[in-house]
Amino acid sequence: MPTLFRFLFILAAIAGAIYGSMVALVVLVEPKDREITIRVPSERLNPPAQQ
């Protein structure tokens, strides 16, 4: 039985570390706003007429 408890404790510690890092990313990292420009070819906006 002690090995089961050790295994569950290790899994809980790993899950806690992952959860803690996700919370830290949400709280500490602030995204930067910036403008982007995407060039769209005119063929995609005005496809040639099918005959």
DSSP file (Angstrom, degrees, kcal/mol; ACC not computed):
  #  RESIDUE AA STRUCTURE BP1 BP2  ACC     N-H-->O    O-->H-N    N-H-->O    O-->H-N    TCO  KAPPA ALPHA  PHI   PSI    X-CA   Y-CA   Z-CA
    1    1 A M     >        0   0    0      0, 0.0     4,-1.9     0, 0.0     3,-0.5   0.000 360.0 360.0 360.0 -35.1    0.0    0.0    0.0
    2    2 A P  H  >  +     0   0    0      0, 0.0     4,-2.4     0, 0.0     5,-0.2   0.856 360.0  55.9 -61.0 -31.7    2.8    2.6    0.6
    3    3 A T  H  > S+     0   0    0      2,-0.2     4,-2.5     1,-0.2     5,-0.1   0.871 105.4  52.0 -68.8 -32.9    3.9    2.4   -3.0
    4    4 A L  H  > S+     0   0    0     -3,-0.5     4,-2.8     2,-0.2     5,-0.2   0.931 110.9  47.1 -65.0 -45.3    0.3    3.3   -4.1
    5    5 A F  H  X S+     0   0    0     -4,-1.9     4,-2.4     2,-0.2    -2,-0.2   0.893 112.6  49.7 -63.6 -39.2    0.3    6.3   -1.8
    6    6 A R  H  X S+     0   0    0     -4,-2.4     4,-2.4     2,-0.2    -2,-0.2   0.922 111.6  48.9 -64.2 -43.8    3.7    7.4   -3.0
    7    7 A F  H  X S+     0   0    0     -4,-2.5     4,-2.4     2,-0.2    -2,-0.2   0.933 113.0  46.4 -61.5 -47.1    2.6    7.0   -6.6
    8    8 A L  H  X S+     0   0    0     -4,-2.8     4,-2.5     1,-0.2    -1,-0.2   0.875 111.7  52.2 -64.6 -36.8   -0.6    9.1   -6.0
    9    9 A F  H  X S+     0   0    0     -4,-2.4     4,-2.4    -5,-0.2    -1,-0.2   0.907 109.8  48.6 -65.3 -40.8    1.5   11.7   -4.1
   10   10 A I  H  X S+     0   0    0     -4,-2.4     4,-2.4     2,-0.2    -2,-0.2   0.919 112.2  48.5 -65.1 -43.3    3.9   12.0   -7.0
   11   11 A L  H  X S+     0   0    0     -4,-2.4     4,-2.5     1,-0.2    -2,-0.2   0.908 112.5  48.6 -62.4 -41.2    1.0   12.4   -9.5
   12   12 A A  H  X S+     0   0    0     -4,-2.5     4,-2.5     2,-0.2    -2,-0.2   0.881 110.7  51.0 -66.3 -37.6   -0.6   15.0   -7.3
   13   13 A A  H  X S+     0   0    0     -4,-2.4     4,-2.2     2,-0.2    -2,-0.2   0.908 111.7  47.0 -66.6 -41.0    2.7   16.9   -7.0
   14   14 A I  H  X S+     0   0    0     -4,-2.4     4,-2.3     2,-0.2    -2,-0.2   0.922 113.5  48.2 -64.8 -44.4    3.2   16.9  -10.8
   15   15 A A  H  X S+     0   0    0     -4,-2.5     4,-2.6     1,-0.2    -2,-0.2   0.893 111.8  50.5 -63.7 -39.0   -0.4   18.0  -11.3
   16   16 A G  H  X S+     0   0    0     -4,-2.5     4,-2.8     2,-0.2    -1,-0.2   0.887 109.5  50.3 -65.7 -39.1    0.0   20.8   -8.7
   17   17 A A  H  X S+     0   0    0     -4,-2.2     4,-2.2     2,-0.2    -2,-0.2   0.910 112.7  46.5 -65.8 -41.6    3.2   22.0  -10.4
   18   18 A I  H  X S+     0   0    0     -4,-2.3     4,-2.1     2,-0.2    -2,-0.2   0.932 114.7  46.8 -65.1 -45.6    1.5   22.1  -13.8
   19   19 A Y  H  X S+     0   0    0     -4,-2.6     4,-2.3     1,-0.2    -2,-0.2   0.911 112.2  50.9 -63.4 -42.1   -1.5   23.9  -12.3
   20   20 A G  H  X S+     0   0    0     -4,-2.8     4,-2.3     1,-0.2    -1,-0.2   0.883 109.5  49.7 -63.7 -39.2    0.7   26.3  -10.4
   21   21 A S  H  X S+     0   0    0     -4,-2.2     4,-2.2     2,-0.2    -1,-0.2   0.876 110.0  51.3 -68.6 -35.7    2.7   27.2  -13.6
   22   22 A M  H  X S+     0   0    0     -4,-2.1     4,-2.0     2,-0.2    -2,-0.2   0.914 111.1  47.5 -65.3 -42.0   -0.5   27.8  -15.5
   23   23 A V  H  X S+     0   0    0     -4,-2.3     4,-2.4     1,-0.2     5,-0.2   0.906 110.9  52.0 -64.3 -41.1   -1.8   30.1  -12.8
   24   24 A A  H  X S+     0   0    0     -4,-2.3     4,-2.9     1,-0.2     5,-0.4   0.896 108.7  50.7 -63.2 -39.9    1.6   31.9  -12.7
   25   25 A L  H  X S+     0   0    0     -4,-2.2     4,-1.6     1,-0.2    -1,-0.2   0.906 111.7  47.6 -63.3 -41.2    1.4   32.4  -16.5
   26   26 A V  H  < S+     0   0    0     -4,-2.0    -2,-0.2     1,-0.2    -1,-0.2   0.901 119.9  38.0 -67.2 -40.2   -2.1   33.9  -16.3
   27   27 A V  H  < S+     0   0    0     -4,-2.4    -2,-0.2    -5,-0.2    -1,-0.2   0.893 125.2  33.3 -80.1 -40.5   -1.2   36.2  -13.5
   28   28 A L  H  < S+     0   0    0     -4,-2.9     2,-0.5    -5,-0.2    -3,-0.2   0.773 100.5  76.3 -94.0 -28.0    2.3   37.3  -14.4
   29   29 A V     <  -     0   0    0     -4,-1.6    -1,-0.0    -5,-0.4     0, 0.0  -0.756  57.1-168.4 -94.9 125.9    2.4   37.4  -18.2
   30   30 A E        -     0   0    0     -2,-0.5    -3,-0.0     0, 0.0    -4,-0.0  -0.952  20.9-128.8-111.8 121.1    0.7   40.3  -20.0
   31   31 A P        -     0   0    0      0, 0.0     2,-0.5     0, 0.0     0, 0.0  -0.360  19.7-128.0 -68.8 148.8    0.2   40.1  -23.7
   32   32 A K        -     0   0    0     -2,-0.0     2,-0.3     2,-0.0     0, 0.0  -0.841  15.9-134.7-100.0 130.4    1.3   43.0  -25.9
   33   33 A D        +     0   0    0     -2,-0.5     2,-0.3     2,-0.0     0, 0.0  -0.643  35.0 160.1 -81.9 138.4   -1.1   44.5  -28.3
   34   34 A R        -     0   0    0     -2,-0.3     2,-0.3     2,-0.0    -2,-0.0  -0.986  38.3-109.8-153.5 156.0    0.3   45.2  -31.8
   35   35 A E        -     0   0    0     -2,-0.3     2,-0.4     2,-0.0    -2,-0.0  -0.656  30.5-164.5 -88.6 143.9   -1.1   45.8  -35.3
   36   36 A I        -     0   0    0     -2,-0.3     2,-0.4     2,-0.0    -2,-0.0  -0.943   7.4-153.7-126.1 151.0   -0.7   43.2  -38.0
   37   37 A T        -     0   0    0     -2,-0.4     2,-0.5     2,-0.0    -2,-0.0  -0.991   7.4-169.0-125.2 127.6   -1.1   43.5  -41.7
   38   38 A I        -     0   0    0     -2,-0.4     2,-0.5     2,-0.0    -2,-0.0  -0.972  16.3-140.5-118.6 121.9   -2.0   40.5  -43.8
   39   39 A R        -     0   0    0     -2,-0.5    -2,-0.0     1,-0.0     0, 0.0  -0.697  16.1-164.0 -83.0 126.6   -1.7   40.8  -47.6
   40   40 A V        -     0   0    0     -2,-0.5     5,-0.1     2,-0.0    -2,-0.0  -0.951  22.5-120.5-111.3 123.6   -4.6   39.1  -49.4
   41   41 A P    >>  -     0   0    0      0, 0.0     3,-1.2     0, 0.0     4,-1.1  -0.319  18.1-125.4 -61.9 145.1   -4.1   38.4  -53.1
   42   42 A S  H 3> S+     0   0    0      1,-0.3     4,-3.2     2,-0.2    -2,-0.0   0.779 107.1  67.8 -64.6 -24.7   -6.8   40.0  -55.3
   43   43 A E  H 34 S+     0   0    0      1,-0.2    -1,-0.3     2,-0.2    -3,-0.0   0.820  99.4  50.4 -64.0 -29.4   -7.5   36.6  -56.8
   44   44 A R  H <4 S+     0   0    0     -3,-1.2    -1,-0.2     1,-0.1    -2,-0.2   0.842 115.8  40.8 -77.3 -32.2   -8.9   35.5  -53.5
   45   45 A L  H  < S+     0   0    0     -4,-1.1    -2,-0.2     1,-0.3    -3,-0.1   0.905 130.9  24.7 -80.1 -41.7  -11.1   38.5  -53.1
   46   46 A N  S  < S-     0   0    0     -4,-3.2    -1,-0.3    -5,-0.1    -2,-0.1  -0.773  82.5-161.1-123.8  83.9  -12.3   38.7  -56.8
   47   47 A P        -     0   0    0      0, 0.0    -3,-0.1     0, 0.0     3,-0.1  -0.325  32.2 -96.9 -65.7 147.6  -12.0   35.3  -58.3
   48   48 A P        -     0   0    0      0, 0.0     2,-0.1     0, 0.0    -5,-0.0  -0.340  46.4-100.7 -63.3 145.2  -11.9   35.2  -62.1
   49   49 A A        -     0   0    0     -3,-0.1     2,-0.3     1,-0.1    -3,-0.0  -0.425  32.7-125.8 -69.0 137.8  -15.3   34.4  -63.7
   50   50 A Q              0   0    0     -2,-0.1    -1,-0.1     1,-0.1     0, 0.0  -0.682 360.0 360.0 -83.5 136.0  -15.9   30.9  -64.8
   51   51 A Q              0   0    0     -2,-0.3    -1,-0.1     0, 0.0    -2,-0.0   0.412 360.0 360.0-107.1 360.0  -16.9   30.5  -68.5
